[in-house]
Amino acid sequence: MTELKFQFAANHPCGAGHFPGNPIIPGALLLDEALACIAADLSIHDAVWHVKSAKFPQPARPGDEIFAKYTLSYDGEIRFECVVSGNKVLSGIARNQPTAGAGLTL
């Protein structure tokens, strides 16, 4: 299992509207950043993800240190989870879908 670390700035603009006085990172933003970090770690450029499942059992907040762990299976499926202070904030399964024309030499 590979582990990565990322963080949203404590003053990230999403906190102002989601939610005032009780800021949390929107699930879609957390998922996007987790998959972007995994793609960068795997040297996948222009990743297009098919997300099979994503669960958000607890909120992540601006300023939290987020630890993402992932495994890549033999069939290309990526299982991942994100943890803040020992608490799971995201888990899921995804697969990178090559973009149309990727790998073609013209």
C-alpha positions in Angstrom: 0.0 0.0 0.0 1.4 3.4 -1.0 0.8 6.4 1.3 0.6 10.1 0.2 0.0 13.3 2.1 -1.9 16.4 1.1 -3.6 19.3 2.7 -6.1 22.0 1.8 -5.1 25.5 3.1 -6.7 26.6 6.3 -8.2 29.6 4.4 -9.3 27.5 1.4 -12.2 29.4 -0.3 -14.6 26.4 -0.1 -14.8 26.9 3.7 -16.5 30.2 3.4 -19.6 28.7 1.7 -19.4 25.1 2.9 -20.4 25.8 5.6 -20.1 29.2 7.3 -18.9 28.8 10.9 -18.3 25.1 10.4 -16.2 24.7 7.2 -15.7 21.3 5.6 -14.1 20.2 2.4 -16.8 19.2 -0.1 -16.7 15.5 -0.9 -16.2 16.1 -4.7 -13.2 18.3 -4.0 -11.7 15.8 -1.6 -12.2 13.0 -4.1 -10.7 15.0 -6.9 -7.6 15.9 -4.9 -7.1 12.4 -3.7 -7.3 11.0 -7.3 -5.0 13.8 -8.6 -2.4 12.8 -6.0 -2.6 9.2 -6.9 -2.4 10.0 -10.6 0.7 12.1 -10.0 2.3 9.3 -7.9 1.6 6.8 -10.7 2.8 9.2 -13.4 -0.6 9.1 -15.1 -1.0 12.3 -17.2 -4.4 13.6 -18.2 -6.2 11.0 -16.0 -9.9 10.4 -16.7 -11.3 8.5 -13.7 -14.2 6.1 -13.5 -15.2 6.1 -9.9 -16.8 2.8 -8.9 -17.5 3.8 -5.3 -16.8 6.7 -2.9 -17.8 6.9 0.7 -17.3 9.9 3.0 -17.8 8.6 6.6 -16.5 11.8 8.3 -15.8 15.4 7.2 -12.3 16.7 6.3 -11.7 20.4 7.2 -9.6 23.1 5.7 -6.1 22.8 7.3 -6.3 19.1 8.0 -3.4 16.9 7.0 -4.8 14.2 4.9 -3.1 10.8 4.4 -4.2 8.9 1.3 -3.3 5.2 1.0 -3.9 3.3 -2.2 -3.3 -0.1 -3.8 -3.3 -0.9 -7.5 -4.7 -4.3 -8.3 -3.6 -6.5 -11.2 -6.6 -5.5 -13.2 -5.9 -1.8 -12.9 -8.5 -1.1 -10.2 -7.3 1.4 -7.5 -8.6 1.0 -3.9 -8.0 4.1 -1.8 -8.7 5.7 1.5 -8.0 9.0 3.1 -7.5 9.5 6.8 -7.3 12.6 9.1 -6.0 12.1 12.6 -6.7 8.3 12.4 -10.3 8.9 11.2 -11.3 7.7 7.7 -12.8 10.6 5.7 -12.9 8.9 2.3 -12.7 5.4 0.8 -13.3 4.3 -2.7 -12.5 2.3 -5.8 -11.6 3.9 -9.1 -10.0 3.0 -12.4 -8.2 5.3 -14.8 -9.8 5.3 -18.2 -7.5 6.2 -21.1 -8.6 9.2 -23.1 -9.7 8.6 -26.6 -6.7 8.4 -28.9 -4.3 8.0 -26.0 -1.3 5.9 -27.1 -1.9 6.2 -30.8 0.9 7.3 -33.0 -0.1 9.3 -36.1 
